[in-house]
Amino acid sequence: MLLSDADRELLFETLKRHAAEGRLDTPELERRVAIVAEASTREAAAPAMAGLPPLARPHREERRPRWGRGHGEAEKPEPDWQPTNERFRDPRTSNVLRVWVDGAGDRHYVAE
């Protein structure tokens, strides 16, 4: 899947937070930022996040609301989500959804 400018900025921000929390020194941060900058797909950018633990999740009220869709469906996967081979049909909307997993292990559903 192509890496959008918004996806790229989110990855840069995530790397910046890891560096601020002391997980990356300057040379390693620069190496990972270069990977993201050169990547054209999410798959090519994935090595930049390798080995980093999930960041603390925002409080519930800061997260994007999900109402209006079935089954907690998201518009599109976030850059740090990994696809699974699971798919199912939401009985309420009849949409075929693919299951994605984030770094914290939470499951998300994106229409095919």
C-alpha positions as CSV (number, residue, x, y, z in Angstrom):
1,M,0.0,0.0,0.0
2,L,1.4,3.4,-0.9
3,L,2.7,5.7,1.8
4,S,0.9,9.0,1.8
5,D,2.4,12.3,3.0
6,A,0.1,12.1,6.1
7,D,1.3,8.5,6.8
8,R,4.9,9.7,6.5
9,E,4.4,12.6,8.9
10,L,2.8,10.2,11.4
11,L,5.8,7.9,11.2
12,F,8.2,10.9,11.6
13,E,6.2,12.0,14.7
14,T,6.3,8.5,16.1
15,L,10.1,8.3,15.6
16,K,10.5,11.7,17.3
17,R,8.5,10.5,20.3
18,H,10.7,7.4,20.6
19,A,13.8,9.6,20.5
20,A,12.3,11.9,23.1
21,E,11.7,8.9,25.4
22,G,15.3,7.9,25.0
23,R,14.9,4.8,22.8
24,L,16.8,6.2,19.8
25,D,20.1,8.1,19.8
26,T,20.6,10.8,17.1
27,P,22.4,8.5,14.5
28,E,19.8,5.8,14.9
29,L,17.0,8.4,14.6
30,E,18.5,9.8,11.4
31,R,18.9,6.3,9.9
32,R,15.3,5.5,10.6
33,V,14.0,8.9,9.3
34,A,16.0,8.3,6.1
35,I,14.2,5.0,5.6
36,V,10.8,6.7,6.0
37,A,11.8,9.6,3.7
38,E,12.9,7.2,0.9
39,A,9.9,4.8,1.3
40,S,7.1,4.8,-1.2
41,T,5.1,2.1,0.4
42,R,4.1,1.1,3.9
43,E,6.0,-2.1,3.6
44,A,9.2,-0.2,2.7
45,A,8.8,2.1,5.7
46,A,8.1,-0.8,8.1
47,P,11.8,-1.4,9.0
48,A,12.0,2.1,10.4
49,M,9.7,1.0,13.2
50,A,11.3,-2.4,13.8
51,G,12.2,-3.2,17.3
52,L,10.4,-0.2,18.8
53,P,7.8,-0.9,21.5
54,P,4.3,0.6,21.1
55,L,3.9,4.1,22.4
56,A,1.4,4.9,25.1
57,R,-2.0,5.2,23.6
58,P,-3.9,8.5,23.9
59,H,-6.7,8.8,26.4
60,R,-10.0,7.6,25.1
61,E,-11.4,11.2,24.7
62,E,-8.4,12.1,22.5
63,R,-8.9,9.3,20.1
64,R,-10.8,9.6,16.9
65,P,-14.5,8.6,17.5
66,R,-15.6,5.5,15.6
67,W,-19.4,5.8,15.6
68,G,-21.1,5.9,12.3
69,R,-19.5,2.7,11.0
70,G,-20.1,-0.9,11.9
71,H,-17.8,-3.0,14.0
72,G,-15.4,-0.2,14.9
73,E,-14.5,0.1,11.3
74,A,-11.7,2.6,10.3
75,E,-11.5,4.5,7.1
76,K,-8.0,3.3,6.3
77,P,-5.2,1.6,8.2
78,E,-2.7,3.7,10.2
79,P,1.0,3.4,9.1
80,D,2.0,1.3,12.1
81,W,-0.9,-1.3,11.6
82,Q,0.0,-4.7,10.1
83,P,-2.5,-6.6,8.0
84,T,-3.6,-10.1,8.9
85,N,-5.1,-12.7,6.5
86,E,-8.4,-12.4,8.4
87,R,-11.5,-11.0,6.6
88,F,-15.1,-11.1,7.5
89,R,-18.5,-9.6,6.5
90,D,-20.0,-7.1,9.0
91,P,-23.5,-8.4,9.4
92,R,-24.9,-4.9,10.0
93,T,-23.4,-3.2,6.9
94,S,-22.5,-6.2,4.7
95,N,-19.0,-4.7,4.2
96,V,-16.1,-7.1,3.8
97,L,-13.5,-6.0,6.4
98,R,-9.9,-6.9,6.6
99,V,-8.4,-7.2,10.1
100,W,-5.3,-5.1,11.0
101,V,-3.3,-5.2,14.2
102,D,-1.5,-2.2,15.7
103,G,1.7,-2.3,17.8
104,A,-0.3,-2.6,21.0
105,G,-2.0,-5.7,19.7
106,D,-5.4,-4.0,19.2
107,R,-7.5,-5.2,16.2
108,H,-8.9,-2.7,13.7
109,Y,-11.2,-3.3,10.8
110,V,-10.9,-1.7,7.4
111,A,-13.3,-2.2,4.5
112,E,-11.8,-3.9,1.5
